[in-house]
């Protein structure tokens, strides 16, 4: 019989055959020291009991499991042993023999292995210990995960590429894998060598934020995926083009970007830093730059925007056109010259160019300084219409050409001379003008004042006057014409007898040559035969012999003229006219003759006059300064106020007033500050001092309807001239009044002469 008893009294007995000398105790509990008694039995008799101890082994941990594995840890768990123990021991060993042992409390059935290396398969042993006894070792494997790439960075991003970099993993791997996915699900995967820690993502679309995953692989195992974002740059507008450029605008166009954007932005900057920015709709690929300055090269930048992100800036240049000269005007035209003027351009330029071309293609070009706005065309041929082009230049760039025409005057016949003079006629010869003409008009005046006209063809430059009176000097003038255009007149006299004054220097000498009637005559400045001048001679007033230099009697002629016109003279001596400052200067200076001046004034019911015993007009250098002498008459003294003053027109201010007297009083005169006499004022104007005034007679608010200014040698009287037909001023005014009343109805609806 065998009895075994545990320390807690649990007892079992088992019989054993008499032939056997051993038996196996079963049902023991691990790590328990049993007391074993063995004795023999015969019938109901038994031997003394032999005893011994039977300590069972500690049981080994079972169901060893590895879970919750990471790259550097693993959890090992087991079923607890039945034996009473002091502790568990856990040993884990790497393939290269690196071993660690850790004790685990007897109540615990798991522990976390730490300090593991990623991607390594560890051998793990677990056993129980009691004193110096230990159970059998249970074992398992603990394969750590491959570690994930870290510090994932996106850099060197362009519109279609991005560089992804990471820190290499610790685990031994076969490769890295990189996957990048667009928002619309377009995905690509690329393998990367295990030694590499970066790769370039290609084939990306501009302006798209890609999601990038990177992981490591070993066989069929892979690490956790590290992820980042790779937003590609918005692509820049390309093929930037500037076209349809004008002086103040330019059109900028570009190829649209591929990226999804909110808008385009266009910035244009002038060389002096003036900058403008304009937004352009995302569907548009062009815009018009406005408000540009002519002749300026703008720098233009165009970029795309999405939120607060913007593409690279594409740039180009937009040089605006140089603006064209405007308001091209041709004036001061003579037979061989013409003045062309224009408004200055806004652009910064090097020069102006002026080209003028005749109908037969003869062309000349002249440069003009950039500060100048006019030039005189010279070397022109008379009677030719030139085409004139003016443009601005800067370097090799030029503005559009402005054009006008300049039609030169027909040159007059030259060297008009009488020859083969008889008692009843004579031959007139001349040199033809160089211009192409249709013919001539020859005019000569009979002693009674009747004017005869003869139209001649363009052929033989000669004409024979016949049937003239004996002992008479005939004024002759000759003009050339083409269509409705006329040359200046050439003048001479044909005297059938030796007159007292073959070349009378004024109307007093004309009168002494037996000319009795008032009318047009040719005089010769200073008695010089080469210096003829056609004038109106008043042979009636106060004994006659007056050379008339101004008349106002109908208001049909505008006296609000520029300086050059007053210098040269204007109007018709038979009607309203101004003889000209140059002629007055030449008549009254450079001669021993002292001239007096007479002013005749008349209304419908009254008349008055003023005479000054000295009259002289100075040279152009002195601006035709007026000098008058002592007054006598019935109109009152208005000219002494103007004595010593220069002539003023609206474009040449020589008075002492704060404003331009000619401009404010609508005439040209020897203004001071401003006037007591305004014979050249606005006809019929009753506004204060703006009409035809003689202040001492009618004040400043009455426009005198008839004015005539005339000169003759001081002290001259023509009363001794026999056979003179007298005509009173009243008769002359009756003629004026009839003409004035007949024209009044047609004039009353027209603008006033000289009105602004």
BELTA-V664784 format. One record per residue. RES is the residue in three letters. SS is DSSP state (h for helix, s for strand, l for the rest). Layout:
res	ss
RES	SS
RES	SS
This chain:
res	ss
UNK	l
UNK	s
UNK	s
UNK	s
UNK	s
UNK	l
UNK	l
UNK	l
UNK	l
UNK	l
UNK	s
UNK	s
UNK	s
UNK	s
UNK	l
UNK	l
UNK	l
UNK	l
UNK	l
UNK	l
UNK	l
UNK	l
UNK	l
UNK	l
UNK	l
UNK	l
UNK	l
UNK	l
UNK	l
UNK	l
UNK	l
UNK	l
UNK	s
UNK	s
UNK	s
UNK	s
UNK	s
UNK	s
UNK	l
UNK	l
UNK	s
UNK	s
UNK	l
UNK	l
UNK	s
UNK	s
UNK	l
UNK	l
UNK	l
UNK	s
UNK	s
UNK	s
UNK	s
UNK	s
UNK	s
UNK	l
UNK	l
UNK	l
UNK	l
UNK	l
UNK	l
UNK	s
UNK	s
UNK	s
UNK	s
UNK	s
UNK	s
UNK	l
UNK	l
UNK	l
UNK	l
UNK	l
UNK	l
UNK	s
UNK	s
UNK	s
UNK	s
UNK	s
UNK	s
UNK	l
UNK	l
UNK	l
UNK	l
UNK	l
UNK	l
UNK	l
UNK	s
UNK	s
UNK	s
UNK	s
UNK	s
UNK	s
UNK	s
UNK	l
UNK	l
UNK	l
UNK	l
UNK	l
UNK	s
UNK	s
UNK	s
UNK	s
UNK	s
UNK	s
UNK	s
UNK	l
UNK	l
UNK	l
UNK	l
UNK	s
UNK	s
UNK	s
UNK	s
UNK	l
UNK	l
UNK	l
UNK	l
UNK	l
UNK	l
UNK	l
UNK	s
UNK	s
UNK	s
UNK	s
UNK	s
UNK	s
UNK	s
UNK	s
UNK	s
UNK	s
UNK	l
UNK	l
UNK	s
UNK	s
UNK	l
UNK	l
UNK	l
UNK	s
UNK	s
UNK	s
UNK	s
UNK	s
UNK	s
UNK	l
UNK	l
UNK	l
UNK	l
UNK	l
UNK	l
UNK	s
UNK	s
UNK	s
UNK	s
UNK	s
UNK	s
UNK	l
UNK	l
UNK	l
UNK	l
UNK	l
UNK	l
UNK	s
UNK	s
UNK	s
UNK	s
UNK	s
UNK	s
UNK	l
UNK	l
UNK	l
UNK	l
UNK	l
UNK	l
UNK	l
UNK	s
UNK	s
UNK	s
UNK	s
UNK	s
UNK	s
UNK	s
UNK	l
UNK	l
UNK	l
UNK	l
UNK	l
UNK	s
UNK	s
UNK	s
UNK	s
UNK	s
UNK	s
UNK	s
UNK	l
UNK	l
UNK	l
UNK	l
UNK	s
UNK	s
UNK	s
UNK	s
UNK	l
UNK	l
UNK	l
UNK	l
UNK	l
UNK	l
UNK	l
UNK	s
UNK	s
UNK	s
UNK	s
UNK	s
UNK	s
UNK	s
UNK	s
UNK	s
UNK	s
UNK	l
UNK	l
UNK	s
UNK	s
UNK	l
UNK	l
UNK	l
UNK	s
UNK	s
UNK	s
UNK	s
UNK	s
UNK	s
UNK	l
UNK	l
UNK	l
UNK	l
UNK	l
UNK	l
UNK	s
UNK	s
UNK	s
UNK	s
UNK	s
UNK	s
UNK	l
UNK	l
UNK	l
UNK	l
UNK	l
UNK	l
UNK	s
UNK	s
UNK	s
UNK	s
UNK	s
UNK	s
UNK	l
UNK	l
UNK	l
UNK	l
UNK	l
UNK	l
UNK	l
UNK	s
UNK	s
UNK	s
UNK	s
UNK	s
UNK	s
UNK	s
UNK	l
UNK	l
UNK	l
UNK	l
UNK	l
UNK	s
UNK	s
UNK	s
UNK	s
UNK	s
UNK	s
UNK	s
UNK	l
UNK	l
UNK	l
UNK	l
UNK	s
UNK	s
UNK	s
UNK	s
UNK	l
UNK	l
UNK	l
UNK	l
UNK	l
UNK	l
UNK	l
UNK	s
UNK	s
UNK	s
UNK	s
UNK	s
UNK	s
UNK	s
UNK	s
UNK	s
UNK	s
UNK	l
UNK	l
UNK	s
UNK	s
UNK	l
UNK	l
UNK	l
UNK	s
UNK	s
UNK	s
UNK	s
UNK	s
UNK	s
UNK	l
UNK	l
UNK	l
UNK	l
UNK	l
UNK	l
UNK	s
UNK	s
UNK	s
UNK	s
UNK	s
UNK	s
UNK	l
UNK	l
UNK	l
UNK	l
UNK	l
UNK	l
UNK	s
UNK	s
UNK	s
UNK	s
UNK	s
UNK	s
UNK	l
UNK	l
UNK	l
UNK	l
UNK	l
UNK	l
UNK	l
UNK	s
UNK	s
UNK	s
UNK	s
UNK	s
UNK	s
UNK	s
UNK	l
UNK	l
UNK	l
UNK	l
UNK	l
UNK	s
UNK	s
UNK	s
UNK	s
UNK	s
UNK	s
UNK	s
UNK	l
UNK	l
UNK	l
UNK	l
UNK	s
UNK	s
UNK	s
UNK	s
UNK	l
UNK	l
UNK	l
UNK	l
UNK	l
UNK	l
UNK	l
UNK	s
UNK	s
UNK	s
UNK	s
UNK	s
UNK	s
UNK	s
UNK	s
UNK	s
UNK	s
UNK	l
UNK	l
UNK	s
UNK	s
UNK	l
UNK	l
UNK	l
UNK	s
UNK	s
UNK	s
UNK	s
UNK	s
UNK	s
UNK	l
UNK	l
UNK	l
UNK	l
UNK	l
UNK	l
UNK	s
UNK	s
UNK	s
UNK	s
UNK	s
UNK	s
UNK	l
UNK	l
UNK	l
UNK	l
UNK	l
UNK	l
UNK	s
UNK	s
UNK	s
UNK	s
UNK	s
UNK	s
UNK	l
UNK	l
UNK	l
UNK	l
UNK	l
UNK	l
UNK	l
UNK	s
UNK	s
UNK	s
UNK	s
UNK	s
UNK	s
UNK	s
UNK	l
UNK	l
UNK	l
UNK	l
UNK	l
UNK	s
UNK	s
UNK	s
UNK	s
UNK	s
UNK	s
UNK	s
UNK	l
UNK	l
UNK	l
UNK	l
UNK	s
UNK	s
UNK	s
UNK	s
UNK	l
UNK	l
UNK	l
UNK	l
UNK	l
UNK	l
UNK	l
UNK	s
UNK	s
UNK	s
UNK	s
UNK	s
UNK	s
UNK	s
UNK	s
UNK	s
UNK	s
UNK	l
UNK	l
UNK	s
UNK	s
UNK	l
UNK	l
UNK	l
UNK	s
UNK	s
UNK	s
UNK	s
UNK	s
UNK	s
UNK	l
UNK	l
UNK	l
UNK	l
UNK	l
UNK	l
UNK	l
UNK	l
UNK	l
UNK	l
UNK	l
UNK	h
UNK	h
UNK	h
UNK	h
UNK	h
UNK	h
UNK	l
UNK	l
UNK	l
UNK	l
UNK	l
UNK	l
UNK	s
UNK	s
UNK	s
UNK	s
UNK	s
UNK	s
UNK	h
UNK	h
UNK	h
UNK	l
UNK	l
UNK	l
UNK	l
UNK	s
UNK	s
UNK	s
UNK	s
UNK	s
UNK	s
UNK	s
UNK	l
UNK	l
UNK	h
UNK	h
UNK	h
UNK	l
UNK	l
UNK	s
UNK	s
UNK	s
UNK	s
UNK	s
UNK	s
UNK	s
UNK	l
UNK	l
UNK	l
UNK	l
UNK	l
UNK	l
UNK	l
UNK	l
UNK	l
UNK	l
UNK	h
UNK	h
UNK	h
UNK	h
UNK	h
UNK	h
UNK	l
UNK	s
UNK	s
UNK	l
UNK	l
UNK	l
UNK	l
UNK	l
UNK	s
UNK	s
UNK	l
UNK	l
UNK	h
UNK	h
UNK	h
UNK	h
UNK	h
UNK	h
UNK	h
UNK	h
UNK	l
UNK	l
UNK	l
UNK	l
UNK	l
UNK	l
UNK	s
UNK	s
UNK	s
UNK	s
UNK	s
UNK	s
UNK	s
UNK	s
UNK	l
UNK	l
UNK	l
UNK	l
UNK	s
UNK	s
UNK	s
UNK	s
UNK	s
UNK	s
UNK	l
UNK	l
UNK	s
UNK	s
UNK	s
UNK	l
UNK	l
UNK	h
UNK	h
UNK	h
UNK	l
UNK	l
UNK	l
UNK	s
UNK	s
UNK	s
UNK	l
UNK	l
UNK	s
UNK	s
UNK	s
UNK	l
UNK	l
UNK	l
UNK	l
UNK	l
UNK	l
UNK	h
UNK	h
UNK	h
UNK	l
UNK	l
UNK	l
UNK	l
UNK	l
UNK	s
UNK	s
UNK	l
UNK	l
UNK	s
UNK	l
UNK	l
UNK	l
UNK	l
UNK	l
UNK	l
UNK	l
UNK	l
UNK	h
UNK	h
UNK	h
UNK	h
UNK	h
UNK	l
UNK	l
UNK	l
UNK	s
UNK	l
UNK	l
UNK	l
UNK	l
UNK	l
UNK	l
UNK	l
UNK	s
UNK	s
UNK	l
UNK	l
UNK	l
UNK	l
UNK	l
UNK	l
UNK	l
UNK	l
UNK	l
UNK	l
UNK	l
UNK	l
UNK	l
UNK	l
UNK	s
UNK	s
UNK	h
UNK	h
UNK	h
UNK	h
UNK	s
UNK	l
UNK	l
UNK	l
UNK	l
UNK	l
UNK	l
UNK	s
UNK	s
UNK	s
UNK	s
UNK	s
UNK	s
UNK	s
UNK	s
UNK	l
UNK	l
UNK	l
UNK	l
UNK	l
UNK	l
UNK	l
UNK	l
UNK	l
UNK	l
UNK	l
UNK	l
UNK	l
UNK	l
UNK	l
UNK	h
UNK	h
UNK	h
UNK	h
UNK	h
UNK	h
UNK	h
UNK	h
UNK	h
UNK	h
UNK	h
UNK	h
UNK	h
UNK	h
UNK	h
UNK	h
UNK	h
UNK	h
UNK	h
UNK	l
UNK	l
UNK	l
UNK	l
UNK	l
UNK	l
UNK	l
UNK	l
UNK	l
